[in-house]
C-alpha cells in the first residue's frame, strides 16, 4: 500500500471517556427560560411511573378514585423531594428519582393476603393493606441505607468492569420493555401516532428546518405530547374509542376525585404495621432497585458528559435511595424508589445533562402535587402516549450500555462469551420467571412461605439483576492480565478510587465543607 493510500485510509473512531456533543453538562446550566422548559419536559415524562404503579395497585387494595388520586399526588410529592435531595446530596447526577417496579411483587402479595381479602369494607381493606406496605417499606429503607452509607454497595460496584457494565446498563432498559410497545398496543390509535411523531420531530425535521438553536430535537416530547393528547381527547369526546380504552382522557377519573389543594403528610392512612416475612421480600426488592438504579446512574453520568461514576459515589446514591424509600413509606406511597430510566434517556435526546434542569423538574412535581386539580390534569395523559416515548428513551439508555464496548476488546472470544452469555441469561431467566410466577408447583419457588417465593421471584424477574450477575460471574472466571485488558479493567482502574482522577471532584463533590467532612469516603 502506498503512502498516499495510507494517509487517506479512514481511521477508527477514538475512545472517549466523556461523551462529546453535550451542550449543557452537569455543572453548566442552560439559561433560565430554557432550563424551565427542559425541567417541565422531565416532569411530564416522570408522570408515567408516578401514575402507572398506583393505578395498578390501588384498585386491588380496595381503593377508589379518591384514594388513587391521593396516592398519586403523594407519590408525585415525594418524587419531587427525593429528586431534589438526591441532586444535592446523592450521586449529584441529573437523575429523576421515581417509583420502582421491583416492589410490585411483594406489594401484590400483601394486597392478596387472606386477612385483607376477607375484609368486607373496601375502604378498611385499603387502609389495612396500605399500612402493611408502609411497614415493609420502612424496613426495606433501613436495609438500603445500611447498604449504601456503610460502603457495602461500593464493594459491589467494584466488581463491575466496563464489559459487565454493558449488560447492567443495557438490561436496565431492556427489563422495562413491557412498558413500550405492549402498552402502545392497548390503544394503537394514540400510541402509534405518538411514536411516529416524536421520532419525526427529533430525528428528521431538524435536518429539514434549520434553526440557530436546537428546538425540535430538544423539545420533541413537549411538542408531540399536546398534539396527540388533543387527538386522544377528540377520540374521547366523539366516543370513537371504547369506554374502557386506555387512550381515553377521561379514563382514570383523577380530575373529579382530586381536591383543589392537597398537602401530603406522613401516616395519612394510619400507623404502619410490620410483618417479618413481607419485610424480607421488600428488602430484596430494594436490592434489585439499587442494582437497576446503578445502571441508570452510570448512563446519566455518560449523558451528562461526566467521568464514570466512582463506586463510592454509587454507594452514596444507594444510601439516599434508602432515604427516599423511607419518605415513600412515611407519606404513603405504595412503592420504593429508583432512578428513573426514561428520564435518563431524555438527557440524551435533549443533550442537556444539567443538574439544574432536574432540580427544576422536582419543583414542578412538588407544586403540582399540592395543586391537586392541575396535577390531576397532567396525570391523566393516556399511558400509550408515554409508552411510545419510552421506546425512544429506553433505547438511548440501552445504547449507553453498548457504548462501554469501546473500552473492551470486542475481537476477543472471551469478551464475546461474557457478553453473549449475560444477554442470553438476562433475557431467558426473567421470561421463565414471568411465565411461571403464578403457576402452582411449576415456578421457581412455590413454598408455603410466600415471602420466600417473592424474594426469589423479585430477583429472577429483574433483567438487570440477572444479566449483571451473569456478566460479573462470567467475567471473574479468568482475571489475568490479558483478561483485564480485554474487559477494560485497565482503563477503569483510575475511576475505582474517588481521588485517582482529578476530574471526579468537579462532578460528584458534596456541597459544603461540613458534608464532605462527614462523608469523606462517600
N, C-alpha and C positions, 0 to 999 in steps of 0.2 A: 504494500500500500504506500502511495507517495505521500510526501509531507503535506501537500495541498489537501489530499483526501482526509488525512488525519486531522487537519485544522478544521475542516468543515463537518467532521463527524459529530452528530449530536451527543451531548454529554447527559448522563443521568441526572435527575433532579437531586439537589443536595439534601442532606439530612438536616432538619431544623428542630431545635429544642423548643422554640417558641413559634406559634403559628403566625405567619405574616398575613397581611391583609385585614387585620382587625383595626377598625378606625378608632374605637374607644376601648382601651384595655381596662383592667380592673381599677387602676388608680387615676384614670383620665376620664372624668365625667363629661358628657356632652353638654351643650348649652341647656339652660333650664327648660325652655319650651319643648325642646326635643326630648329631654330626659323625662318630662311628664308624660308625653305621648308614648314613649317606649315603656315607661312604667305601667301605664294603663293597659298597654298591649299584653304585658306579662300578667297583669291582673285578670284580664279576660281569659287568657289561656289557663291560668291556675284554677279558675272556677270549675273546670271539668272534674278534677279529682275531688274537689271540695263538695261537689253536688252528687257525684256518682255513688260514693260509698254510703252516705246516709240514705240515699234513695233506695239502695238495695236492702239495707238492714232495718230501717225504721218500720216499714210495714210489717216485716216478720216479727218485730218486737211488740206489735200491737198498737203502735203509734199512728196517728192520723196526720193530716196535712199540717195541723198546728204544731205538733211535736217535730215533724220533719223540718218545717221552716225554722223552728228554734234551734235544732241541732245543726242545720246548715249554716245559720248565721253565727252560731258559736264556733263552728269549725273554721269559718272564714276569719273570725276574730283571732283565734289562737294561731292560725296560719300566718296572719299578719304579724303578730307579736313574735312568733318563733323566727320568722324570716328576718325581722329587724334585729333580734338578739344575735342570730347566727352571723349576720353580716358584720357585726361589731366584735363579737367575742368567739365565734365558732371558727370555721376554716377561713372566714373573711372572703370567701368566694362569692360571686354573684349567683347564688343558688336560692331558689324559692323552696321553702320548707312547707310541705303539704302532708296530706294523709297517705298512709301506706296500705297497699292491698294485702301485704303479708299478714295483717292482723284479722283478715276476714274469716279465716278458718276457725280459730279459737273463739272469735266473737259469735259466729254462727252456731257453734256447739253450745255456747252458753244460752243463746236465744232458744235453741231447740230442746233444752233440758226439760224433763218431765215436770219438775217443780214449777216451771213457768208456764208451760203449755196448758197445764190444768187450771190455771187462774182464769176465772170467767171474765173479769173486768179487763178490757184491753188497756185502759189507762194504767191500772195497777200492774199488769203484766209488763208494760213498757217500763215503768219506773223500777220495778224489781230487777229486770234484766239489765237495764242501764246501770244500776248501782253495782251489779256484779262485774260488768265490763269495766267500770271505772276502777274497782278494786284490783282487778287483774292488771290493768294498765299501770297502776301506781307501782306494783311490784316489778313489772317489766321495766319501768323507767329507772328504778333504782339499780337494777342489773345493768342496764345500758349505760348509766352514769359511771358505775364502777368500771365497766369495760373500757370506757373512754378515758376518764380522768386518771385512772390508775396506770395508764400506759399499756394495758394489755392489748388493746387494739393496735397499738404501734408495733408490737411484736408480730401480730397477724399480718399487718400491712407490709412488713419487711420480707415476708415470704414471696411477695409478688415480684416478678421480673417483668420487663416490657412485654415479653411473649405471653405470660399468663394474664397480663392486663388486657390484652386484646380480647380474650374470652370474657373476662369480667365486664368490661365496658360494653362490648357488643351484645351480650345477653342481658345486660341491664335494660337495653331497649327491646331486644327480641322477646324477652319474657313478658312484655306488655303488648305483644302483637294482637292479642284478642280484643284490645281496645281500638284497633284500627279498622280494617275492612269488615270484620264480622259485625261491628257496631254500625258501620255505614250501611250494611246490607239490611239492617232492620228498617231502614227507610231510604232507599236509594234515590227517591225523588229529591231529597235535600242533600244527602251525603255526597253523591257523585258530583253534582254541580259545584259544591264547595271544594272538593278535591281538584277538579279541573280549574276552577277559578284561582285558587291560591297558587297552584303550580304555574299557571299562565302569568299571573301578576308578578310573581317573584323571579321567574326564570326567563320568560320570553319578552314581556313588554319592556323591561329595561333596555333590551337590545334595539327596540324599535323607537322608543321615546327617550331621548337623551335629555337629562337634567343636570344642573350644576351640582346638586347634592343627591345622594341616593334616597328616593322616596318610595317608588313602587315596590322594590325588593325589601326595603327596611320595614315598611308598614303593610306588607301583603296581608297579614292576618287582620289588622284593623280595617283595611279596605274591603276585604272579601266578606267578613262575617256580617256586617249590616245588610249587604245586598241579599245574601242567602237567607238571613234571618227574616227580612221583609218578605221574601218569596215564600218562606215557610208560614209566615203569618197570613199571607193571601190564601195559601192552600188550606189553612185552618178556618178562616172566615167563610170560604166558599164550600167547606166540607168536602174538598177534593180528596182528602185522605181519611181513612177510618178514624173513629173516635179514640181507639186505643193505640194509634200510631205514635211512635216515639218522636216523630218530627213535628208534632203539633206544638204550638207555642202556648196552648192553654192546658197542656197535659199535667204538669206536676202539681198544679193547684197552690203554688207557693205564694203568689201575689196576694190572693184573697186571705190566706192564712197568716201572712206576716204582719206584725204591728208596724206602725209608722216609726216608732222608736224602740230599739231593743238593746239593752245594756247587759251583756253576758256577765255572769258572776259564778264563783265556784260553788259546787254542790247544789246546783239548781234543782236537781232531781232527788236530793236527799243524800244522807251519808253513804259512802261506798261499803260494799260487803266483800269479804275475802274468802276465797276457797283455794287451797294449795294447788290442786291439780290444774285448774284453769290458769293460775298464775304461772306455772311452769310452761304451759303452752304459749302464753303471751311472751315469756322470756325468750323462747326460741324464735318467736316471730320478730322480736326486737333485734335479735342477732341477724336474721335474714334481712330486715330493713336496713341494718347497718352495712351489710355487705352490698346491697343494691345502691345505697347512698354513696358508698365509696366509689363505685363505678361512675355515678353521676358527678361526684366531686372532681374526679380526675378529668372527665370530659369538660366540665365547666372551667377548670384551670386552662385546658387546651384552648377553648374558645374565648377565654379572657386574655389570651396571649401571655399567660404567666408561665413560670417554670413549673415542672412537675411537682405535685404536692408531696412534701416530706411526710413520712409515716407519723411523726409526732403531731403534725397539723391534722391529719386524718383522724388520729385518736382524739384530739381536742374536739373535732367536729362531731364525732360519735357521742362524746360526753354531753355536748349541747343538744344533740338529738334526744338524749335521755331527758334533759330538762324540758324539751318540747313535748315529749310523750307525757311527762308529769303534768304539764299545763293542760294538755288534751284531756287527761284523766280528771283533773280537778274541775275543769269547766264543763265536762260532759260531752266531749266528742267521742265517737264510737271506734276510733282507731288511733294508732300511734303515728309517729312522724317519719318522714324520709325526705331526701332532696328530690324534688320532682324531676322526672326525666324530660318531660315535654318542654319545660322552661329552659332547660339546658340546651335543647335543640334550637330554641328560639334565639339564643345567643349567637348561634352560627348564622341563622337567616339574617338577623339584623346587623351582624358584625359589630355589635356593641356589647362588650363584656364588662361594662362599667358596674361597679358595686352600687353606685348611687341610684342607678335605674331600678335595681331590685329593691332598694330601700324605699323608693317612691311607690313601687307596686305594693309593698307591705302596708304603707299608709292608706292606699286605696282599699285594701282588704279591711283594715280596722274601721275606716269611716263608713264604708258601705255595709259592714256588719251591724253597725249601730243604727244607720238609716235603713230600717228593715224593708220598707216597700221598694226603695230604689235598688237595694241589693238583691231583692227577690226578682225584680225585672231582669237583671243581668243573669241571675241564676237560672232563669227559665229558657236560656238558649238551648235549643234542641240538641241532645247528645250526638246525633250523626254529624252535625256541623263541626263540633270539636274533634270527633273521631277522624274526620277527613284531614283535619290539621295535624293530628297525631302522626299520620302516615308520613308527613314531611319531617316533623321534628324528631320522632323516634329514629328516622333514617339518618339524620345528622349525628345523633349520639352513636348509632351503630358505626358510622363511618369514622367517628373519633377513635373508637376502639381499633378499627382496622388500620388507622394511621400510625399506631405504635409498631406496626410491622417494619417501618422504615429503620427502626433501631435493631432489627433482628436479621439474621442471615436466612432469608426465605428460600435459599437454594439448598439448605441443609435438610437432610431427610429426617433428622431428629426434630427440627422445627416443624416440619410438615406433620409428623406424628402427633406432637403435642397439640398443635392447632386443630388438626382433623379430629383427633380423639375427643378433645374437650368440646368441640362444636357438636359432634355426634351425640355425646352423652348429655350435653346441655339441651339438646332437642328431644331426645328419646325418653329420658328418665321423667321429666315433667309431664310429657304426654302420657306415659304409663300411669303416673300419679293421678292425672285428671280423669283418665278412663276408669280407674278402679277405686277412686276415693270413696264413692258411695255404694260400691257393690259389696254386699256382705261376703265375708270369708274369701275374698279374691284379692283385695287391695294389698298395699304394702304391709299394713298392720291393722288387724281388726280384733283387738282385745276388748275386754270388758272395761278397761281403763281408757275412757275416751280422751283424756288429756294426753296419754301416751300416743294414741292414734294421731292426735292433732300435731304433736311435736314432730313425728316422722313425716306427716303429710305436708306440713309447712315447709320443711327443708326440701323434700323431693319435688314439690311443685314450684319451687323457685328456680327458674332457669339460670339466673345469675349466680346463685349459690352453688348449684350443681356444676355448672361449667367452670367456675373459678376453682372449686375444689379439685375437679378433674385435671385442670390445667396445672395447678400447683403440684399435685401429686405426680403427674407425668413429667413435669419439668424438673423435679427433685430426684428423679431416679438416678441421673448422672449429673454430677456437679464439678467436673474437671474444668480445666482452663478453656478447652475448646468449647465445652457446653456453655460456659459463661459468655464467651464471645458470640456464640450463636443466638442465645436468648436475650442479648442486650444488657446483661448484668454489669459488664464493664462500664458501659455508658451510664447506667442507672446508679452506680455506686456513689457518685458525688451528690445525689439527691436523697440518699438514705438517711444521712445525718443532717439535721437542720442547718448547722453552721458551716457545712462544707462548701456551699455555693453562696457567694456574696449577694446574689440577687434575691435569695429566699426572703430575707428580711423585708425587702421592698413590698412584697405581696401579702405576706402572712403574719407580720408582726402585730401583736395585740396593741390597741391604743392605750396610751398611758403608762407611766413608769411602774405604778403600783401593780397593775395586772401582770406585767412582764416579770416582776419580782415574785409574784405568787405562783406563776406557772412557767418557770424558766425552761423546763424540758418539753412543754407542750405548746 
